[in-house]
Amino acid sequence: MRSESRASRQKFSGFLALILVIILVTLSACQSSSSKSNGSGQSADTKAASPSGEAKEQVLKYITLNMPRSLDPVHIDAQRITSDGIAEPLVMLNDDGSIRPWLAKSWKNLEPTLWEVELQPNVKFWSGAVMDAAAVKAALERHQKLNKRGPSQIGGVEFIVKDSLHLQLKTPKPDPNFIFKLNGFAIHNTEEANRLGDKFNSQADLTGFMKPVQFTPGELLIAEAFPGYWGEKPKLQRLEARLGADAQARLLALKNGDADADMNVEVEQRVSYEKDPKFATYFPIGQTTNLWLNMKKVPALQDKNVRIALNLAVDRKELIEGVSRGFASNATGHFPAGLPYSINTGAVTDKAKAEKLLDEAGWKKGSDGIRVKDGQKLKMKMLTYTVFQPLAVALQSQLKNVGVEIELNPVETTASNQMMLDGNFDTATYCSCGTATGDIGGQLYSYYQSGVASNYGGYSNPEVDKLISQLTSEFDAAKQVDLAKQIQTLVQEDVPIIYLFNNTRWGAAYNNKVKGIDKNLQTKIVPGMYISK
């Protein structure tokens, strides 16, 4: 394994010390990943050693809220295909916010704006085409052009083929955590994509260990082990995934033996799963659940005092103890409390102050209790989907208490992704939530930088933009943490997003016959997974 230069290590040393486990795991992978991982990027301590007692039929059946609508990785609705072992990125994001090598064997920072990635050898797409540096370059350039998240993550990056296994990436400015940004861009055969056109949505040419044999967009995905896979040979021979929008129906499917895993465990079902010895539940590090506000679309939300009032109207104690059944804690800012780069101040509930601010903003209560200004009611729609619907109902009631009328707009889970990108919402309970990360600046950039596609509500603050620009170029660990806290403090004062609580929502439940689950990729299918007798 090729290691980083002495100068580069010095730049990162402070960063490693502060971020501790998250970044230590990540950056040490850059230096010695080959000694700690097998051919498919699965860490050695989770690799099962030829287990005895395997079932004769290695078929994993699971149900999820989040079925892909396309197999083309540039589409936002294709996001779960990486979790299913169908598509593969250069690096894989772990549950703890660190990354591990995957199609990239190693990487190093040559200069502040120049990185070099060494690719895994002998990787081929399903069609037999070689996945080399030129193919990776083409795939990433296609993401830049067609993936709506491309510009905010890899926009302006120049890709340079050094040789067949080495790709250099030149960033527009220094970015100490640039490699993290590659986890969201699966590598695919662009020649086939260009040849097939729209057919590539269902006939994608990828590198994963599971290859689809049947695909009904948004409903069903059946895949079988690909015999020519470049890495650790998968123990599962077949994967059957189907849509399960109703949480109770998913629970019953597992209880009845019709499914082996539920990839979207909700609070009520979590209690049932954890009481039943036939199941094992896995919940990654928590995140900050929030309510998105669309200032671009809703004139009332452009008034900061209105946003502050909505924030004050939210009863978080009720949300934590009621909706979340106690599986949550108070939110203090963008990042979950307790992380080195989180802040300690959080919102309070003050109905009287919320009402006073709305009165002062000119929104007066009508005879029906709903506020009116210039003949217009203070009425907004709330985009939501199954897993967040109890939360949305509670928020609807709480906001009505201060004279705000909320109309719920429930949609199918994957449909919400495109609606958010299109800005087709007023408010939204959406799963894009702050969480532990090794790319602090990158995450804050994607939420709060002016003009970025994933800044769904159109928030813009020149001072925040300036600080984010400094943070994303800063190598010094202490300065990174200080800048991150400054940004969060300013954002919290502006209330572009209402932070609700910290919890883990996207847990998974498996029946006890499912073995080889990677403890740092708990909701992902990995080569070492298998069904026991």
C-alpha positions, -999 to 999 in steps of 0.1 A, spaced: 0 0 0 14 34 -9 14 58 20 9 96 22 39 120 21 54 133 54 40 168 47 5 155 40 5 135 73 15 166 92 -14 185 78 -38 158 89 -23 150 123 -42 175 143 -74 165 125 -69 128 135 -64 137 171 -96 157 174 -120 137 154 -108 106 170 -124 73 160 -143 87 129 -114 102 112 -87 80 126 -104 50 110 -109 68 78 -75 84 72 -56 54 85 -74 35 57 -56 57 32 -23 45 45 -28 9 54 -61 -2 40 -47 -32 21 -37 -49 54 -71 -44 69 -95 -52 41 -103 -79 18 -109 -76 -20 -143 -60 -17 -136 -35 10 -152 -54 39 -131 -49 70 -112 -80 82 -127 -81 116 -162 -86 101 -152 -111 74 -167 -145 82 -143 -174 78 -161 -202 58 -190 -205 82 -203 -240 89 -240 -245 92 -251 -225 62 -285 -231 48 -288 -249 15 -305 -220 -2 -287 -187 2 -316 -163 -5 -321 -130 15 -355 -115 13 -360 -80 27 -386 -52 26 -379 -15 25 -395 19 22 -368 30 -3 -369 9 -35 -349 22 -64 -367 35 -95 -336 34 -116 -304 13 -118 -285 42 -134 -263 56 -106 -266 92 -118 -303 93 -108 -313 103 -73 -338 74 -72 -311 49 -77 -295 55 -42 -303 21 -26 -285 1 -53 -252 7 -36 -266 -6 -3 -277 -38 -21 -242 -46 -35 -254 -38 -71 -235 -6 -76 -201 3 -61 -184 37 -54 -147 42 -50 -150 45 -12 -178 33 10 -193 54 38 -194 36 71 -222 40 97 -199 59 120 -191 86 93 -157 72 83 -149 57 49 -133 25 38 -116 15 5 -139 -2 -21 -132 2 -58 -104 25 -47 -76 4 -32 -59 35 -17 -55 73 -21 -31 100 -12 -29 138 -12 -1 148 -35 -7 186 -32 -34 207 -15 -55 205 -47 -43 172 -61 -53 137 -51 -43 103 -65 -65 72 -63 -51 37 -68 -79 14 -82 -85 -22 -73 -69 -44 -100 -88 -68 -122 -122 -52 -119 -147 -57 -147 -182 -45 -154 -209 -71 -158 -205 -68 -196 -169 -79 -193 -156 -44 -200 -126 -34 -179 -130 -9 -151 -98 11 -154 -89 47 -147 -103 59 -180 -136 42 -172 -137 57 -137 -129 92 -152 -158 88 -177 -182 77 -149 -173 106 -126 -176 131 -155 -211 117 -163 -220 123 -126 -208 159 -129 -230 164 -160 -262 144 -151 -263 138 -113 -281 168 -96 -258 163 -66 -227 163 -87 -220 200 -89 -221 205 -51 -198 175 -44 -174 171 -74 -182 202 -94 -151 217 -111 -129 186 -104 -106 176 -132 -99 139 -136 -65 129 -150 -56 94 -161 -20 86 -149 -21 50 -160 -47 21 -160 -49 18 -122 -41 54 -111 -65 84 -114 -56 118 -103 -82 143 -92 -75 180 -92 -99 200 -71 -107 237 -76 -94 246 -42 -78 227 -13 -102 203 3 -87 181 31 -117 158 31 -123 155 -7 -122 117 -7 -153 115 14 -173 131 -14 -166 101 -37 -188 78 -16 -220 89 -33 -210 83 -69 -212 47 -81 -189 38 -110 -207 26 -141 -199 18 -178 -206 51 -196 -201 35 -230 -231 12 -223 -250 42 -209 -244 62 -240 -253 32 -262 -285 22 -244 -299 57 -235 -330 54 -213 -327 16 -213 -297 20 -190 -322 27 -162 -331 -10 -162 -301 -25 -179 -272 -7 -162 -237 -21 -165 -221 -20 -130 -195 -38 -109 -214 -51 -79 -214 -86 -65 -252 -88 -70 -267 -84 -105 -304 -77 -111 -324 -104 -130 -358 -88 -124 -366 -51 -118 -399 -33 -114 -391 3 -106 -401 13 -71 -416 -21 -63 -394 -51 -68 -357 -60 -73 -344 -95 -76 -306 -100 -80 -283 -130 -82 -247 -134 -73 -224 -123 -101 -199 -151 -108 -172 -128 -122 -171 -105 -92 -137 -90 -86 -137 -92 -48 -147 -115 -20 -172 -140 -35 -206 -134 -20 -221 -161 1 -257 -151 -8 -268 -164 -41 -300 -144 -45 -314 -112 -31 -351 -104 -32 -361 -68 -22 -396 -54 -24 -414 -23 -13 -431 -22 21 -446 12 27 -464 1 59 -443 -4 90 -467 -29 106 -469 -49 74 -431 -51 74 -431 -63 110 -457 -90 102 -438 -102 71 -408 -109 94 -428 -124 121 -445 -147 96 -412 -157 79 -421 -140 46 -390 -118 49 -356 -119 65 -350 -82 71 -367 -49 75 -344 -21 64 -365 8 78 -374 0 114 -398 25 129 -402 33 166 -433 12 174 -419 -18 155 -385 -14 171 -400 -22 205 -416 -53 191 -384 -65 174 -363 -59 204 -386 -80 226 -385 -109 203 -354 -132 206 -359 -143 170 -347 -109 157 -316 -87 160 -318 -50 155 -291 -26 144 -292 11 148 -263 32 135 -251 65 151 -279 90 154 -288 120 133 -306 153 137 -342 149 125 -354 182 112 -382 201 94 -372 217 61 -385 252 53 -387 263 17 -379 300 17 -377 301 -21 -413 291 -25 -432 304 5 -431 342 10 -441 340 47 -410 319 54 -387 346 40 -395 365 72 -370 354 98 -394 362 127 -419 338 112 -393 310 111 -383 318 147 -419 316 157 -424 282 141 -393 270 159 -406 282 192 -440 266 186 -425 231 184 -429 210 215 -398 187 214 -406 170 246 -438 157 231 -420 146 200 -393 128 219 -415 111 245 -445 106 223 -437 102 186 -402 87 193 -412 67 224 -381 80 242 -357 68 215 -345 103 210 -328 133 227 -328 171 224 -312 185 192 -287 213 198 -278 222 162 -270 207 129 -249 178 142 -260 155 170 -249 165 204 -217 151 218 -197 152 186 -165 174 188 -179 197 162 -215 201 175 -228 231 194 -244 230 228 -273 254 225 -307 242 214 -342 256 207 -368 259 235 -405 258 233 -422 291 240 -458 293 226 -464 328 240 -433 342 224 -442 324 191 -476 340 191 -462 375 199 -437 373 170 -464 362 146 -486 391 158 -457 416 153 -451 402 118 -486 411 109 -502 377 110 -534 381 131 -557 352 141 -590 350 123 -623 337 136 -612 301 129 -579 305 148 -558 306 116 -536 336 111 -542 360 82 -522 388 66 -532 409 36 -561 385 30 -539 354 29 -540 326 54 -508 314 71 -512 280 54 -485 256 42 -483 221 30 -460 196 47 -443 170 25 -439 137 43 -439 99 38 -447 68 58 -418 67 82 -423 104 91 -461 106 91 -466 103 128 -441 132 132 -458 152 106 -492 147 123 -478 159 156 -462 190 140 -494 198 123 -512 199 156 -485 219 174 -483 245 147 -521 249 146 -518 258 183 -502 291 172 -524 297 143 -505 280 114 -525 257 92 -506 227 79 -519 205 51 -502 171 50 -489 160 16 -479 123 21 -461 107 -9 -442 75 -16 -407 76 -1 -386 77 -33 -409 102 -49 -400 127 -22 -364 127 -33 -372 144 -67 -397 167 -51 -371 180 -27 -346 186 -55 -372 203 -76 -382 225 -46 -418 212 -49 -426 216 -12 -435 242 14 -422 224 45 -409 188 47 -401 160 71 -373 147 50 -345 123 59 -316 145 48 -304 151 83 -272 161 100 -251 132 113 -216 122 122 -191 127 94 -155 129 85 -163 157 60 -176 184 83 -172 212 58 -187 191 30 -218 184 50 -224 220 60 -217 231 24 -244 208 10 -270 221 35 -263 258 38 -241 271 9 -260 295 -13 -272 280 -46 -264 243 -39 -290 218 -51 -292 200 -17 -298 233 0 -335 226 -6 -350 256 11 -329 282 -7 -311 295 24 -285 322 17 -263 341 42 -231 357 28 -213 353 62 -221 316 63 -209 312 27 -176 329 36 -171 307 67 -180 275 47 -154 285 21 -128 288 48 -138 255 65 -137 234 33 -102 246 26 -89 243 62 -64 215 72 -59 225 108 -82 205 131 -88 230 158 -97 257 132 -121 233 115 -140 227 147 -141 264 155 -154 273 120 -180 245 121 -194 259 154 -194 294 141 -214 283 111 -239 263 131 -244 292 155 -252 316 126 -275 291 110 -293 283 142 -301 321 146 -315 322 110 -336 291 114 -336 279 77 -343 244 91 -361 235 123 -340 210 143 -364 186 161 -344 159 179 -315 135 177 -324 99 171 -316 69 149 -345 63 124 -330 41 97 -323 10 117 -325 -25 105 -340 -57 119 -329 -92 107 -341 -126 117 -314 -145 136 -307 -167 106 -290 -138 88 -253 -139 97 -222 -120 86 -238 -85 91 -211 -58 90 -214 -39 122 -203 -7 105 -226 -12 74 -256 -24 92 -283 -17 66 -261 -28 36 -258 -61 19 -221 -72 20 -204 -103 5 -199 -119 39 -236 -121 47 -253 -156 46 -283 -175 58 -277 -201 85 -296 -233 91 
